[in-house]
Amino acid sequence: NNDDGDLIEITQFSGAGDVNRIYGGFGMKIFKGFSVGLELDFLFGNIQNNVLNIRDEVALATKNVEDSNVRGGSIKLGAQYKTTLTKDINLHVGASFKLGNSLNSTGTENLYSLSLGASGFEQPRDTIFSGPLTANLERPLETILGLGLGKTNKWYAGINYKTQDALVASCLLYTSDAADERSS
C-alpha cells in the first residue's frame, strides 16, 4: 500500500511438493547396559516455488518459477548407557551425532511476464530468464545428549539437549550468456 492506503503492489508466494525420507537403523548391545546404533537415511523429492508480482499501473505481471529435485543422505551414530540406581529406578544416558552432509538440488528457474484474466487465468507473454538451477545445502553436525530416570513399564522422565550450527546454502545459476562466456 502507498501512503494513502491504496493498493499498489501484490506479491504472492506459493509452493508445492515434498521431500521424502527413507531410513534404516541397526543397534547392538556391546556389554551389559551399553548399546550403540547406526542410522542411514536418504532424502529425495521435488519442490516447486512460485513468486507472482503484480504492480499497479504496470500492464504485465511477472512470475518466477523454481522447480527443483532434492537428493542427499546422512549418517547418524548413537550410544546409550542404562544402569539400575535402586531396585526399581533406572538411569538412562545417551548421545547421538548426525554427521554433516550435503543435500543437492538441481532443477530449472523460469522468469517471465504474463497477463492475468479476470478469473485469474495466466497468459504467459515474454520469457525474461530460463535456465538451470543448482544448489547445495550443507548440513552441519547435529548433536543430541539425553538423560533420564524411569521405572520399567511404569514411568519415565528425561531431558534432551540438541545443538546444531546454522545451515549453509550455495546456489549456482547459469544463464546462456554466462555459459557462452565460460566456454570461450
Residue frames as qw, qx, qy, qz and C-alpha x, y, z in Angstrom:
[[0.000, 0.888, 0.460, 0.000, 0.00, 0.00, 0.00],
 [0.352, 0.502, -0.056, 0.788, 1.10, 3.58, -0.60],
 [0.117, 0.007, -0.481, 0.869, 0.94, 6.37, 1.99],
 [0.482, -0.081, -0.056, -0.871, -2.77, 6.94, 1.18],
 [0.581, -0.033, 0.728, -0.362, -3.58, 3.26, 1.83],
 [0.759, 0.478, -0.127, -0.423, -4.15, 2.44, -1.85],
 [0.868, -0.094, 0.459, 0.164, -3.03, -0.98, -3.06],
 [0.309, 0.817, -0.368, -0.319, -0.06, -0.56, -5.42],
 [0.361, 0.459, -0.808, -0.078, 1.65, -3.96, -5.38],
 [0.899, -0.224, 0.209, -0.313, 0.79, -7.60, -4.65],
 [0.264, 0.485, -0.833, -0.024, 3.33, -10.38, -4.26],
 [0.907, -0.157, 0.089, -0.380, 2.00, -13.93, -3.96],
 [0.014, 0.491, -0.871, 0.035, 4.22, -16.79, -2.81],
 [0.916, -0.024, 0.104, -0.387, 3.16, -20.38, -3.40],
 [0.064, 0.503, -0.860, -0.059, 4.80, -23.77, -3.43],
 [0.938, -0.008, -0.005, -0.347, 4.15, -27.45, -3.84],
 [0.660, 0.402, -0.622, 0.127, 5.99, -30.71, -3.48],
 [0.782, -0.587, 0.154, -0.145, 7.62, -32.69, -0.74],
 [0.267, 0.584, -0.753, 0.144, 10.85, -34.25, 0.42],
 [0.935, -0.224, -0.170, -0.216, 10.68, -37.91, 1.45],
 [0.134, -0.655, 0.712, -0.213, 13.00, -39.79, 3.81],
 [0.942, -0.015, -0.325, -0.080, 13.92, -43.47, 3.67],
 [0.081, -0.693, 0.630, -0.341, 15.99, -44.70, 6.58],
 [0.901, -0.128, -0.413, -0.013, 17.21, -47.82, 8.27],
 [0.247, -0.758, 0.480, -0.366, 18.88, -48.40, 11.58],
 [0.831, 0.018, -0.536, 0.145, 20.92, -51.02, 13.35],
 [0.317, -0.733, 0.401, -0.449, 21.76, -51.29, 17.03],
 [0.823, -0.015, -0.555, 0.119, 23.54, -53.74, 19.25],
 [0.630, -0.764, 0.110, -0.083, 24.43, -54.26, 22.89],
 [0.436, 0.651, -0.564, 0.262, 28.18, -54.08, 23.40],
 [0.336, 0.016, -0.828, 0.449, 28.13, -55.08, 27.07],
 [0.242, -0.600, -0.739, 0.188, 25.64, -55.02, 29.94],
 [0.093, -0.803, -0.341, 0.480, 23.82, -51.68, 29.87],
 [0.056, -0.623, 0.323, 0.710, 25.76, -50.19, 26.92],
 [0.646, 0.480, 0.579, 0.132, 24.40, -50.14, 23.37],
 [0.094, -0.430, 0.346, 0.829, 25.44, -48.46, 20.13],
 [0.569, 0.582, 0.572, -0.102, 23.49, -47.73, 16.98],
 [0.186, -0.204, 0.491, 0.826, 23.78, -46.58, 13.40],
 [0.463, 0.664, 0.515, -0.280, 21.12, -44.96, 11.20],
 [0.253, -0.076, 0.535, 0.802, 21.43, -44.30, 7.47],
 [0.383, 0.676, 0.508, -0.372, 18.93, -42.16, 5.58],
 [0.289, 0.115, 0.538, 0.784, 18.30, -40.86, 2.08],
 [0.235, 0.629, 0.350, -0.653, 16.23, -37.78, 1.26],
 [0.197, 0.106, 0.670, 0.708, 14.60, -37.25, -2.12],
 [0.207, 0.697, 0.620, -0.295, 11.79, -35.22, -3.59],
 [0.273, 0.428, 0.394, 0.766, 10.61, -32.42, -5.82],
 [0.117, -0.663, -0.414, 0.612, 9.79, -28.86, -4.73],
 [0.272, 0.548, 0.401, 0.682, 8.28, -26.06, -6.80],
 [0.194, -0.596, -0.341, 0.701, 8.32, -22.46, -5.56],
 [0.256, 0.627, 0.473, 0.564, 6.46, -19.65, -7.34],
 [0.162, -0.513, -0.257, 0.803, 6.55, -15.88, -6.83],
 [0.228, 0.664, 0.554, 0.447, 3.95, -13.78, -8.68],
 [0.216, -0.413, -0.190, 0.864, 4.31, -9.98, -8.63],
 [0.168, 0.722, 0.557, 0.376, 1.59, -7.57, -9.78],
 [0.257, -0.295, -0.172, 0.904, 2.08, -3.78, -9.74],
 [0.250, 0.801, 0.433, -0.328, -0.46, -1.02, -10.17],
 [0.308, 0.874, -0.117, -0.357, -0.20, 0.85, -13.46],
 [0.087, -0.461, 0.814, 0.344, 2.01, -1.89, -15.00],
 [0.720, 0.214, -0.292, -0.592, 0.31, -3.83, -17.79],
 [0.814, 0.117, -0.568, -0.042, 2.02, -7.18, -17.21],
 [0.721, -0.625, 0.265, -0.138, 2.78, -9.15, -14.06],
 [0.368, 0.557, -0.743, 0.051, 5.96, -11.20, -13.53],
 [0.923, -0.300, 0.100, -0.221, 6.28, -14.73, -12.26],
 [0.137, 0.598, -0.785, 0.083, 9.35, -16.65, -11.09],
 [0.958, -0.114, -0.014, -0.264, 9.06, -20.46, -11.03],
 [0.029, 0.578, -0.810, 0.093, 11.75, -22.65, -9.48],
 [0.959, -0.038, -0.081, -0.269, 11.35, -26.42, -9.94],
 [0.108, 0.647, -0.736, 0.168, 13.98, -28.50, -8.15],
 [0.915, -0.114, -0.384, -0.054, 14.80, -32.11, -7.31],
 [0.313, -0.744, 0.498, -0.318, 16.40, -32.64, -3.89],
 [0.928, 0.049, -0.363, 0.065, 18.73, -35.57, -3.11],
 [0.111, 0.647, -0.600, 0.456, 21.10, -36.47, -0.27],
 [0.824, -0.275, -0.495, 0.015, 21.89, -38.88, 2.52],
 [0.174, -0.734, 0.442, -0.485, 23.20, -38.82, 6.07],
 [0.672, -0.026, -0.702, 0.235, 24.66, -40.99, 8.81],
 [0.461, -0.687, 0.183, -0.532, 23.69, -40.88, 12.49],
 [0.554, 0.119, -0.754, 0.333, 25.70, -42.60, 15.24],
 [0.526, -0.625, 0.058, -0.573, 24.41, -43.14, 18.76],
 [0.435, 0.093, -0.814, 0.375, 25.19, -44.69, 22.10],
 [0.591, -0.575, -0.070, -0.562, 23.14, -45.36, 25.24],
 [0.300, 0.162, -0.830, 0.441, 24.02, -46.48, 28.73],
 [0.659, -0.490, -0.204, -0.533, 21.41, -47.82, 31.15],
 [0.336, 0.147, -0.803, 0.470, 22.06, -48.72, 34.77],
 [0.539, -0.623, -0.544, -0.159, 19.95, -49.50, 37.82],
 [0.000, -0.579, 0.363, -0.730, 20.13, -46.91, 40.61],
 [0.479, -0.204, 0.635, -0.571, 17.75, -48.63, 43.03],
 [0.438, 0.114, 0.890, -0.059, 15.65, -51.77, 42.84],
 [0.445, 0.644, 0.621, -0.040, 13.05, -50.18, 40.52],
 [0.182, 0.936, -0.007, -0.303, 14.65, -46.97, 39.18],
 [0.787, 0.176, 0.299, 0.510, 16.84, -46.92, 36.05],
 [0.066, -0.789, 0.169, 0.587, 19.18, -44.20, 34.82],
 [0.729, 0.489, 0.378, 0.293, 19.50, -43.69, 31.05],
 [0.142, -0.752, 0.256, 0.591, 22.29, -41.64, 29.45],
 [0.722, 0.403, 0.495, 0.269, 22.54, -41.25, 25.68],
 [0.029, -0.678, 0.267, 0.685, 24.15, -39.33, 22.88],
 [0.712, 0.445, 0.497, 0.220, 23.74, -39.24, 19.12],
 [0.146, -0.593, 0.321, 0.724, 25.66, -37.49, 16.39],
 [0.683, 0.631, 0.368, 0.021, 24.26, -36.87, 12.92],
 [0.555, -0.230, 0.322, 0.732, 27.33, -36.28, 10.79],
 [0.207, 0.650, -0.091, -0.726, 27.46, -33.27, 8.50],
 [0.526, 0.249, 0.744, 0.327, 26.28, -33.91, 4.95],
 [0.092, 0.247, -0.301, -0.917, 25.18, -32.24, 1.72],
 [0.514, 0.547, 0.632, -0.195, 21.77, -32.05, 0.08],
 [0.184, -0.133, 0.522, 0.822, 21.96, -31.40, -3.64],
 [0.428, 0.649, 0.486, -0.399, 19.25, -29.68, -5.59],
 [0.186, -0.109, 0.592, 0.776, 19.07, -29.47, -9.37],
 [0.320, 0.651, 0.667, -0.170, 16.33, -28.04, -11.50],
 [0.299, 0.450, 0.392, 0.745, 15.21, -25.09, -13.55],
 [0.044, -0.578, -0.356, 0.733, 14.28, -21.47, -12.99],
 [0.224, 0.500, 0.570, 0.612, 11.96, -19.53, -15.25],
 [0.027, -0.537, -0.293, 0.790, 11.12, -15.83, -15.01],
 [0.165, 0.350, 0.656, 0.648, 8.50, -14.49, -17.38],
 [0.258, 0.106, 0.143, -0.950, 5.93, -11.76, -17.86],
 [0.012, -0.363, -0.919, -0.155, 2.24, -12.57, -18.06],
 [0.345, -0.239, -0.074, -0.905, -1.19, -11.07, -18.24],
 [0.107, 0.162, 0.891, -0.410, -3.95, -12.10, -15.84],
 [0.261, -0.400, -0.638, -0.605, -7.53, -12.70, -16.91],
 [0.461, -0.482, 0.077, -0.741, -10.49, -11.70, -14.76],
 [0.918, -0.302, -0.135, -0.219, -10.79, -15.25, -13.38],
 [0.544, -0.683, 0.480, 0.088, -7.08, -15.39, -12.52],
 [0.905, 0.317, 0.214, 0.184, -6.15, -17.24, -15.73],
 [0.349, -0.691, 0.373, 0.512, -2.47, -16.67, -16.54],
 [0.752, 0.642, 0.121, 0.087, -1.42, -15.95, -20.13],
 [0.644, -0.417, 0.245, 0.593, 2.42, -16.12, -20.41],
 [0.385, 0.911, -0.018, -0.148, 3.99, -13.41, -22.60],
 [0.484, 0.730, -0.442, 0.194, 7.75, -12.96, -22.72],
 [0.892, -0.276, -0.196, 0.301, 10.43, -15.13, -21.14],
 [0.092, -0.955, 0.258, -0.115, 12.81, -12.92, -19.19],
 [0.041, -0.580, 0.808, -0.094, 15.08, -15.73, -17.99],
 [0.968, -0.040, 0.000, -0.247, 15.11, -19.51, -18.34],
 [0.409, 0.591, -0.675, 0.167, 17.94, -21.74, -17.21],
 [0.760, -0.160, -0.610, 0.157, 19.27, -24.48, -14.96],
 [0.372, -0.753, 0.268, -0.472, 19.49, -24.03, -11.21],
 [0.768, 0.013, -0.581, 0.269, 21.92, -25.93, -9.00],
 [0.356, -0.748, 0.256, -0.498, 22.00, -25.54, -5.23],
 [0.643, 0.059, -0.696, 0.315, 23.88, -27.24, -2.42],
 [0.530, -0.718, 0.053, -0.449, 22.77, -27.25, 1.22],
 [0.456, 0.291, -0.729, 0.420, 25.50, -28.10, 3.73],
 [0.709, -0.608, -0.177, -0.312, 24.01, -29.57, 6.90],
 [0.099, 0.620, -0.655, 0.420, 26.46, -29.35, 9.84],
 [0.353, -0.016, -0.888, 0.293, 26.98, -31.84, 12.67],
 [0.579, -0.516, -0.124, -0.619, 23.91, -32.30, 14.88],
 [0.282, 0.152, -0.833, 0.452, 24.50, -33.39, 18.48],
 [0.651, -0.496, -0.200, -0.539, 21.84, -34.70, 20.87],
 [0.215, 0.202, -0.815, 0.499, 22.53, -35.52, 24.52],
 [0.638, -0.438, -0.307, -0.555, 19.95, -37.09, 26.81],
 [0.093, 0.165, -0.816, 0.546, 19.49, -38.05, 30.45],
 [0.629, -0.312, -0.266, -0.660, 16.51, -39.77, 32.04],
 [0.177, -0.153, 0.860, -0.453, 15.13, -41.68, 35.00],
 [0.678, -0.042, -0.295, -0.672, 12.36, -44.24, 34.94],
 [0.555, -0.126, 0.766, -0.299, 10.68, -47.32, 36.27],
 [0.015, 0.088, -0.870, -0.484, 10.40, -50.05, 33.61],
 [0.170, -0.398, -0.807, -0.401, 6.93, -50.15, 32.01],
 [0.231, -0.686, -0.591, 0.357, 5.61, -47.59, 34.55],
 [0.053, 0.983, 0.105, -0.139, 7.03, -44.11, 34.04],
 [0.700, 0.092, 0.129, 0.697, 9.94, -42.21, 32.53],
 [0.003, 0.983, 0.087, -0.161, 11.14, -38.60, 32.82],
 [0.734, -0.030, 0.232, 0.638, 14.00, -37.26, 30.77],
 [0.091, 0.906, -0.043, -0.411, 15.64, -34.24, 29.25],
 [0.767, 0.300, 0.316, 0.471, 17.33, -33.85, 25.86],
 [0.086, -0.802, 0.160, 0.568, 19.73, -31.19, 24.64],
 [0.725, 0.446, 0.414, 0.322, 20.13, -30.70, 20.88],
 [0.098, -0.799, 0.186, 0.563, 22.61, -28.40, 19.13],
 [0.689, 0.372, 0.457, 0.423, 23.50, -27.71, 15.51],
 [0.198, -0.367, 0.179, 0.891, 25.28, -24.89, 13.69],
 [0.483, 0.595, 0.093, -0.635, 23.47, -22.90, 11.01],
 [0.765, 0.352, 0.503, 0.195, 22.81, -24.45, 7.61],
 [0.103, -0.576, 0.371, 0.722, 24.86, -23.13, 4.71],
 [0.684, 0.550, 0.478, -0.018, 23.37, -22.90, 1.21],
 [0.139, -0.458, 0.455, 0.751, 25.12, -22.11, -2.04],
 [0.630, 0.598, 0.454, -0.196, 23.36, -21.61, -5.32],
 [0.263, -0.266, 0.562, 0.738, 24.75, -21.63, -8.84],
 [0.521, 0.685, 0.411, -0.300, 22.61, -20.11, -11.55],
 [0.384, -0.174, 0.566, 0.709, 23.81, -20.21, -15.14],
 [0.504, 0.689, 0.143, -0.501, 22.42, -18.09, -17.91],
 [0.838, 0.430, 0.251, 0.224, 23.03, -18.93, -21.55],
 [0.275, 0.905, -0.212, 0.244, 25.28, -15.80, -21.82],
 [0.446, -0.711, 0.531, -0.116, 27.34, -16.90, -18.80],
 [0.886, -0.009, 0.455, 0.094, 27.68, -20.40, -20.26],
 [0.674, 0.694, 0.058, 0.247, 28.93, -18.91, -23.55],
 [0.003, -0.901, 0.370, -0.228, 31.50, -16.76, -21.67],
 [0.692, -0.486, 0.532, -0.038, 32.76, -19.79, -19.71],
 [0.887, 0.215, 0.374, 0.164, 33.29, -21.82, -22.88],
 [0.540, 0.795, -0.043, 0.274, 35.32, -19.11, -24.63]]
